[in-house]
């Protein structure tokens, strides 16, 4: 029994051992498998998450670019609307009936002329890099070179120096609209007496000699007055106080003095022939100015909103300021005064729009409205110059006032252009910015004065500037274009 029991026990141990050996080899190699599977799954999940995050980031960037691009294209259209129909109607109503088409045609012609010049060399001179002359002198502080001549290299890719979220082509076309309206503003001073051919040649040369260098100095990379890209004298000019309004306004004064007074001025009354046209034009200018100023944020962001609000507030305060001053002087407020005041406010707030809060915008507008009223009614009569449509009194004076007050009221809270936490304007504690603004104003004045005078003399010698007296009496519509604005035949 013992032997039999022992054998039974041996068989049992043998069976159990065989079973154990059979199980262990099968289980042992599989022990790492769950960990490897888990790591592989984690790696795959992480890779998929990264891909989704990258796709999401691309979509967000594309959405931002689309939004910014849409706003900038709309802004470009709004600024073009400021020239035609805005300025064309505003000036067209202010002249006498016999010169209506002539003044409107000048604005329209510049829409075509400056566009072609912009495509050929204008954009490159304003926003291209400077040229190196003699391996030492770089023109970049004053004017750009020819790297973008014929719009070479201007396409769908952004130019990060200026606007990193929109195609450079969009930036180019937006800036073109500023170049169009600037010389058109000058025609207000030369109205009713300057030849159409003389206007075309003078404006073409003026665009190259005055506008392009000033635009590059203030807005171009490396420009002497550029505040955002390291200019030596950082001048704050958000949307064109110096580049557009001082340059055109001062040039308008020089043109008025050079051409002389209109035949019969000031003894013969020369009232506007249609304040209705001027009123419509002024309203279109006010609306278009949102593209002019808010669009200069170059994105659909909070800065664009701030500039939009400042623009509207400045215009409203100036309209009231001009009207109040006129009421005190004449005992009533006129429609012409109200719309002139609004335009003066829009001019003055232009350099400040992206730097000041709403209440300072009201102050700038009110000051500009009152002072520009004084320029048009007091200073003009005191010196006796014939600035036919007050281009200097509104744009030259308004631009100067606005550029100076920008240095006073600019805040880093609105636009930290010099870096986070760094003071921007006087009320921030940086009163030295007022000095920078004065340098920018002085350069704009000198360039406009000297450049305009030289160009007027050249054009006068080549083809002449002023129409004959008999043509002026008959009217420029007939003598320059062979047409009449109104058919009054019955």
DOKOLVO-720489 format. One record per residue (C-alpha): x, y, z; residue in one letter. Coordinates in Angstrom, 1 decimal. Layout:
> X	Y	Z	resn
> X	Y	Z	A
...
//
This chain:
> X	Y	Z	resn
> 0.0	0.0	0.0	X
> 2.8	2.3	0.8	X
> 4.5	1.6	-2.4	X
> 1.2	2.0	-4.3	X
> 0.5	5.2	-2.4	X
> 4.0	6.5	-3.1	X
> 3.5	5.8	-6.8	X
> 0.2	7.6	-6.8	X
> 1.8	10.6	-5.1	X
> 4.7	10.5	-7.6	X
> 2.3	10.5	-10.5	X
> 0.3	13.4	-9.0	X
> 3.5	15.5	-8.5	X
> 4.6	14.6	-12.0	X
> 1.2	15.7	-13.5	X
> 1.1	18.9	-11.5	X
> 4.7	19.7	-12.5	X
> 4.1	19.1	-16.1	X
> 1.0	21.3	-16.0	X
> 3.0	24.1	-14.2	X
> 5.8	23.9	-16.8	X
> 3.3	24.0	-19.5	X
> 1.6	27.1	-18.1	X
> 4.7	29.2	-17.1	X
> 6.5	29.3	-20.5	X
> 3.3	30.4	-22.2	X
> 2.6	33.2	-19.7	X
> 6.1	34.5	-19.2	X
> 6.8	35.8	-22.7	X
> 3.5	37.6	-22.7	X
> 4.1	39.7	-19.6	X
> 5.7	42.7	-21.4	X
> 3.0	42.8	-24.0	X
> 0.4	44.9	-22.1	X
> 3.1	47.6	-21.4	X
> 4.2	47.7	-25.0	X
> 0.7	48.0	-26.3	X
> -0.1	50.7	-23.8	X
> 3.0	52.7	-24.9	X
> 2.2	52.3	-28.5	X
> -1.4	53.4	-27.9	X
> -0.2	56.4	-25.9	X
> 2.3	57.4	-28.7	X
> -0.4	57.1	-31.3	X
> -2.9	59.1	-29.3	X
> -0.3	61.9	-28.6	X
> 0.6	62.1	-32.3	X
> -3.0	62.4	-33.3	X
> -3.6	65.1	-30.7	X
> -0.6	67.1	-32.0	X
> -1.9	66.8	-35.5	X
> -5.3	68.0	-34.4	X
> -3.7	70.9	-32.5	X
> -1.6	71.8	-35.6	X
> -4.7	71.7	-37.8	X
> -6.6	73.8	-35.3	X
> -3.8	76.4	-35.2	X
> -3.8	76.5	-39.0	X
> -7.5	77.1	-39.1	X
> -7.3	79.8	-36.5	X
> -4.5	81.5	-38.4	X
> -6.5	81.2	-41.6	X
> -9.6	82.6	-40.0	X
> -7.7	85.5	-38.6	X
> -6.1	86.2	-42.0	X
> -9.4	85.9	-43.8	X
> -11.1	88.4	-41.3	X
> -8.2	90.8	-41.5	X
> -8.1	90.6	-45.3	X
> -11.8	91.2	-45.6	X
> -11.7	94.3	-43.4	X
> -8.7	95.7	-45.3	X
> -10.3	95.2	-48.7	X
> -13.4	97.0	-47.4	X
> -11.2	99.7	-45.9	X
> -9.4	100.2	-49.3	X
> -12.8	100.6	-51.0	X
> -13.9	103.1	-48.4	X
> -10.7	105.2	-48.8	X
> -11.2	105.2	-52.6	X
> -14.8	106.3	-52.1	X
> -13.3	109.3	-50.3	X
> -11.8	110.6	-53.5	X
> -14.6	109.6	-55.9	X
> -17.4	110.3	-55.1	X
> -16.6	111.9	-51.7	X
> -14.0	114.6	-52.5	X
> -15.3	115.1	-56.1	X
> -18.8	116.0	-54.8	X
> -17.5	118.0	-51.9	X
> -15.2	120.2	-54.1	X
> -17.7	120.1	-57.0	X
> -20.4	121.8	-55.0	X
> -18.1	124.4	-53.6	X
> -17.0	125.8	-57.0	X
> -19.0	127.9	-59.4	X
> -21.3	126.0	-61.8	X
> -19.1	126.6	-64.8	X
> -16.2	124.8	-63.1	X
> -18.0	121.8	-61.7	X
> -16.9	119.1	-64.1	X
> -13.4	120.5	-64.2	X
> -12.7	120.1	-60.5	X
> -14.4	116.7	-60.4	X
> -12.4	115.5	-63.4	X
> -9.2	116.3	-61.6	X
> -10.1	113.9	-58.8	X
> -11.2	111.2	-61.2	X
> -8.0	111.6	-63.3	X
> -5.8	111.2	-60.3	X
> -7.6	107.9	-59.5	X
> -6.2	106.6	-62.8	X
> -2.9	108.4	-63.0	X
> -1.6	107.6	-59.5	X
> -2.8	104.0	-59.8	X
> -0.5	103.5	-62.8	X
> 2.4	105.3	-61.2	X
> 1.9	103.2	-58.0	X
> 2.1	100.0	-60.0	X
> 5.2	101.1	-61.8	X
> 7.4	102.6	-59.1	X
> 5.3	104.3	-56.4	X
> 4.7	101.4	-54.1	X
> 8.4	100.4	-54.2	X
> 9.6	104.0	-53.5	X
> 7.2	104.2	-50.5	X
> 7.6	100.7	-48.9	X
> 10.7	99.1	-50.5	X
> 14.1	99.0	-48.9	X
> 16.5	101.8	-49.6	X
> 19.2	101.8	-52.3	X
> 22.9	101.6	-51.4	X
> 24.9	104.1	-53.3	X
> 28.6	103.8	-53.6	X
> 28.7	101.0	-51.0	X
> 28.3	103.5	-48.3	X
> 25.2	105.8	-48.6	X
> 21.8	104.1	-48.0	X
> 18.7	106.0	-49.1	X
> 16.5	103.9	-46.8	X
> 16.0	106.7	-44.3	X
> 14.5	109.0	-47.0	X
> 13.1	106.9	-49.8	X
> 12.8	103.3	-50.9	X
> 14.4	101.6	-53.9	X
> 13.1	99.7	-56.9	X
> 12.9	96.1	-55.5	X
> 9.1	96.2	-55.9	X
> 9.0	98.1	-59.2	X
> 6.3	96.8	-61.5	X
> 5.0	95.1	-58.3	X
> 7.7	92.5	-58.4	X
> 7.5	90.2	-55.4	X
> 4.1	91.6	-54.3	X
> 1.7	88.7	-54.1	X
> -0.4	86.6	-51.7	X
> 2.4	86.2	-49.1	X
> 2.3	88.8	-46.3	X
> 5.1	91.3	-45.7	X
> 5.9	90.8	-42.0	X
> 7.5	94.2	-41.8	X
> 4.2	95.9	-42.3	X
> 1.2	93.6	-42.0	X
> 1.8	89.9	-41.1	X
> -1.7	88.6	-41.4	X
> -2.8	89.9	-44.9	X
> -1.4	89.4	-48.4	X
> 1.1	92.0	-49.4	X
> -1.1	92.6	-52.4	X
> -3.8	93.8	-50.0	X
> -1.5	96.0	-48.2	X
> -0.3	97.5	-51.5	X
> -3.8	98.3	-52.8	X
> -4.8	99.8	-49.4	X
> -1.8	102.2	-49.4	X
> -2.5	103.1	-53.0	X
> -5.8	104.7	-51.9	X
> -3.9	107.1	-49.7	X
> -1.6	108.1	-52.5	X
> -4.6	108.8	-54.7	X
> -6.5	111.2	-52.4	X
> -3.4	113.2	-51.2	X
> -2.7	115.1	-54.4	X
> -6.4	115.4	-55.1	X
> -6.8	117.5	-51.9	X
> -4.4	120.1	-53.4	X
> -6.8	120.8	-56.3	X
> -9.0	122.6	-53.8	X
> -6.5	125.5	-53.7	X
> -6.0	125.6	-57.5	X
> -9.7	125.4	-58.4	X
> -11.1	127.4	-61.3	X
> -7.8	128.6	-62.7	X
> -5.3	125.8	-63.3	X
> -5.0	124.0	-66.7	X
> -5.9	120.4	-66.8	X
> -2.6	119.5	-68.5	X
> -0.7	121.4	-65.9	X
> -2.6	119.7	-63.1	X
> -1.8	116.2	-64.5	X
> 2.0	116.9	-65.0	X
> 2.4	118.7	-61.7	X
> 0.6	116.0	-59.7	X
> 2.6	113.3	-61.3	X
> 5.9	114.9	-60.3	X
> 4.5	115.9	-56.9	X
> 3.7	112.3	-56.1	X
> 7.2	111.2	-56.9	X
> 9.1	114.2	-55.3	X
> 7.0	115.0	-52.2	X
> 4.6	112.2	-51.4	X
> 6.8	109.1	-51.9	X
> 9.7	110.3	-49.8	X
> 7.5	111.5	-47.0	X
> 5.4	108.3	-47.0	X
> 8.6	106.3	-46.8	X
> 10.1	108.4	-44.0	X
> 7.0	108.0	-41.8	X
> 5.7	104.6	-42.7	X
> 8.5	102.8	-44.6	X
> 10.9	100.4	-42.8	X
> 14.1	102.3	-41.9	X
> 12.4	105.7	-42.5	X
> 13.8	108.7	-40.7	X
> 10.4	109.4	-38.9	X
> 9.1	105.8	-38.5	X
> 7.9	105.2	-35.0	X
> 7.3	101.5	-35.2	X
> 10.4	100.4	-37.1	X
> 13.2	102.3	-35.5	X
> 13.2	105.8	-37.1	X
> 15.7	108.3	-35.7	X
> 12.9	110.8	-34.9	X
> 9.9	108.5	-34.1	X
> 6.9	110.6	-35.3	X
> 3.4	109.2	-34.4	X
> 1.3	109.4	-37.5	X
> -1.3	106.6	-37.4	X
> -3.1	107.3	-40.7	X
> -1.5	110.3	-42.4	X
> -1.5	113.6	-40.5	X
> 1.9	114.5	-41.9	X
> 2.0	112.2	-45.0	X
> -1.4	113.2	-46.3	X
> -2.8	116.4	-44.8	X
> 0.2	118.5	-44.0	X
> 1.9	117.7	-47.3	X
> -1.2	118.4	-49.3	X
> -2.3	121.4	-47.3	X
> 1.0	123.2	-47.3	X
> 1.5	122.4	-51.0	X
> -2.0	123.8	-51.6	X
> -0.9	127.1	-50.0	X
> 2.2	127.3	-52.2	X
> 0.0	126.6	-55.3	X
> -2.5	129.3	-54.4	X
> 0.3	131.9	-53.9	X
> 2.1	130.9	-57.1	X
> -1.0	130.9	-59.3	X
> -2.4	134.2	-57.9	X
> -6.0	135.1	-57.2	X
> -8.9	134.1	-59.4	X
> -10.1	136.8	-61.8	X
> -12.4	139.1	-59.7	X
> -11.4	137.8	-56.3	X
> -12.2	139.0	-53.7	X
> -14.4	141.8	-55.0	X
> -16.6	139.5	-57.1	X
> -18.8	137.1	-55.0	X
> -17.9	133.5	-55.7	X
> -20.3	131.4	-53.5	X
> -20.6	127.6	-53.8	X
> -23.0	126.7	-56.6	X
> -24.5	123.6	-54.8	X
> -24.2	123.1	-51.1	X
> -26.3	119.9	-51.6	X
> -23.5	118.3	-53.6	X
> -21.0	119.4	-51.0	X
> -23.1	118.1	-48.2	X
> -23.4	114.7	-49.7	X
> -19.7	114.7	-50.4	X
> -18.8	115.6	-46.8	X
> -21.0	112.8	-45.5	X
> -19.3	110.3	-47.9	X
> -16.0	111.6	-46.6	X
> -17.0	111.0	-43.0	X
> -18.1	107.4	-43.7	X
> -15.0	106.7	-45.9	X
> -12.7	108.1	-43.2	X
> -13.4	105.0	-41.1	X
> -11.5	103.0	-43.7	X
> -8.9	105.7	-43.7	X
> -8.2	105.6	-39.9	X
> -9.6	102.3	-38.6	X
> -8.2	100.5	-41.6	X
> -4.7	101.8	-40.6	X
> -4.7	99.2	-37.8	X
> -4.1	96.8	-40.7	X
> -6.2	94.1	-38.9	X
> -9.8	93.7	-37.6	X
> -8.8	94.0	-34.0	X
> -9.3	96.1	-30.9	X
> -7.0	98.8	-32.2	X
> -9.2	99.2	-35.3	X
> -12.2	99.7	-33.0	X
> -10.3	102.3	-31.0	X
> -9.4	104.2	-34.1	X
> -12.9	103.9	-35.4	X
> -14.4	105.5	-32.2	X
> -11.7	108.2	-32.1	X
> -12.4	109.1	-35.7	X
> -16.1	109.5	-35.1	X
> -15.8	111.5	-31.9	X
> -13.2	113.8	-33.4	X
> -15.4	114.6	-36.4	X
> -18.5	115.3	-34.2	X
> -16.6	117.5	-31.8	X
> -15.1	119.6	-34.6	X
> -18.4	120.1	-36.4	X
> -19.8	121.5	-33.1	X
> -16.7	123.5	-32.4	X
> -16.7	125.2	-35.9	X
> -20.5	125.8	-35.7	X
> -20.2	127.3	-32.2	X
> -17.4	129.6	-33.3	X
> -19.4	130.6	-36.4	X
> -22.6	131.2	-34.3	X
> -20.7	133.5	-31.9	X
> -19.2	135.4	-34.9	X
> -22.2	135.6	-37.2	X
> -25.2	134.8	-35.0	X
> -26.0	131.6	-36.8	X
> -24.5	128.2	-37.8	X
> -24.3	127.4	-41.5	X
> -24.5	124.1	-43.3	X
> -21.2	124.9	-45.0	X
> -19.6	125.6	-41.7	X
> -20.8	122.4	-40.1	X
> -19.5	120.2	-42.9	X
> -16.2	122.1	-43.1	X
> -15.8	121.6	-39.3	X
> -16.5	117.9	-39.6	X
> -13.8	117.5	-42.3	X
> -11.3	119.6	-40.2	X
> -12.0	117.2	-37.2	X
> -11.4	114.2	-39.4	X
> -8.1	115.7	-40.6	X
> -6.9	116.5	-37.1	X
> -7.8	113.1	-35.6	X
> -6.1	111.2	-38.4	X
> -2.6	111.1	-36.9	X
> -3.9	110.4	-33.5	X
> -6.7	107.9	-34.2	X
> -4.8	104.8	-33.2	X
> -3.1	106.4	-30.1	X
> -5.7	108.3	-28.2	X
> -8.8	107.4	-26.0	X
> -12.3	108.7	-26.8	X
> -12.3	111.8	-24.6	X
> -8.9	113.1	-25.9	X
> -10.4	112.6	-29.4	X
> -13.2	114.9	-28.5	X
> -10.7	117.5	-27.3	X
> -8.6	117.3	-30.5	X
> -11.7	117.6	-32.6	X
> -13.0	120.6	-30.8	X
> -9.7	122.4	-30.8	X
> -9.3	121.7	-34.6	X
> -12.8	122.9	-35.3	X
> -12.3	126.3	-33.6	X
> -8.8	126.9	-34.9	X
> -9.5	125.9	-38.5	X
> -12.5	128.2	-38.5	X
> -10.1	131.0	-37.5	X
> -7.7	130.0	-40.2	X
> -10.4	130.2	-42.9	X
> -12.1	133.4	-41.7	X
> -9.3	135.4	-40.1	X
> -5.9	134.4	-41.3	X
> -6.9	133.9	-44.9	X
> -8.4	137.4	-45.2	X
> -5.5	138.9	-43.2	X
> -2.9	137.6	-45.7	X
> -5.2	137.8	-48.7	X
> -4.3	134.6	-50.5	X
> -6.9	132.9	-52.7	X
> -7.1	129.3	-51.4	X
> -10.3	128.7	-53.3	X
> -11.7	125.8	-51.3	X
> -9.7	126.2	-48.1	X
> -7.4	123.2	-48.6	X
> -4.7	124.8	-46.5	X
> -7.0	126.2	-43.8	X
> -8.5	122.7	-43.3	X
> -5.9	120.2	-44.2	X
> -2.6	122.1	-43.6	X
> -3.7	123.7	-40.4	X
> -5.8	120.7	-39.2	X
> -3.0	118.2	-40.0	X
> -0.5	120.3	-38.1	X
> -2.8	120.7	-35.1	X
> -3.6	117.0	-35.0	X
> 0.0	115.9	-35.4	X
> 1.1	118.1	-32.5	X
> -1.7	117.1	-30.1	X
> -1.0	113.4	-30.9	X
> 2.2	113.9	-29.1	X
> 0.3	115.2	-26.1	X
> -2.5	112.7	-25.8	X
> -1.0	109.4	-27.1	X
> -1.2	106.6	-24.6	X
> 0.5	103.2	-24.4	X
> -2.7	101.8	-23.0	X
> -4.2	102.4	-26.4	X
> -1.2	101.5	-28.5	X
> 2.1	100.4	-26.9	X
> 4.0	101.2	-30.1	X
> 7.3	101.7	-28.2	X
> 6.9	98.4	-26.2	X
> 4.9	97.2	-23.3	X
> 4.9	99.5	-20.3	X
> 6.8	102.3	-22.2	X
> 5.3	105.8	-22.2	X
> 4.1	107.0	-25.6	X
> 2.8	110.6	-25.3	X
> 2.8	113.5	-22.9	X
> 0.0	112.4	-20.7	X
> 1.9	109.1	-20.3	X
> 4.9	111.1	-19.0	X
> 6.9	111.1	-22.3	X
> 6.8	114.8	-23.2	X
> 9.8	114.4	-25.4	X
> 7.3	112.9	-28.0	X
> 6.0	116.4	-28.6	X
> 9.5	117.3	-29.8	X
> 9.5	114.3	-32.1	X
> 6.2	115.4	-33.5	X
> 7.6	118.9	-34.1	X
> 10.5	117.4	-36.1	X
> 8.1	115.4	-38.2	X
> 5.9	118.5	-38.8	X
> 8.9	120.6	-39.7	X
> 10.2	118.1	-42.2	X
> 6.7	117.7	-43.8	X
> 6.4	121.5	-44.1	X
> 9.8	122.1	-45.6	X
> 9.5	119.2	-48.1	X
> 6.1	120.3	-49.2	X
> 7.1	124.0	-49.5	X
> 10.4	123.5	-51.4	X
> 9.3	120.6	-53.5	X
> 6.0	122.2	-54.6	X
> 7.6	125.5	-55.5	X
> 10.3	123.9	-57.6	X
> 7.9	121.6	-59.4	X
> 5.5	124.5	-60.1	X
> 8.3	126.5	-61.7	X
> 9.3	123.5	-63.8	X
> 5.8	122.7	-65.1	X
> 5.1	126.4	-65.7	X
> 8.1	126.7	-67.9	X
> 7.4	123.4	-69.8	X
> 3.6	123.7	-70.5	X
> 2.2	126.5	-68.4	X
> -0.1	126.3	-65.3	X
> -2.8	128.9	-65.5	X
> -5.5	129.2	-68.1	X
> -5.9	132.4	-70.0	X
> -8.2	135.0	-68.4	X
> -10.9	134.6	-71.1	X
> -11.0	130.8	-70.4	X
> -11.3	131.4	-66.7	X
> -14.2	133.8	-67.3	X
> -16.0	131.3	-69.6	X
> -15.4	128.4	-67.2	X
> -13.1	125.4	-67.2	X
> -15.8	122.9	-68.0	X
> -16.1	124.3	-71.6	X
> -12.6	125.5	-72.2	X
> -10.8	122.5	-70.7	X
> -13.2	119.6	-71.4	X
> -15.8	120.9	-73.9	X
> -18.6	119.9	-71.6	X
> -21.1	121.4	-69.2	X
> -22.1	120.0	-65.8	X
> -25.8	121.1	-66.3	X
> -27.8	121.3	-69.4	X
> -30.0	124.3	-68.8	X
> -31.6	124.5	-72.2	X
> -35.4	124.6	-72.2	X
//
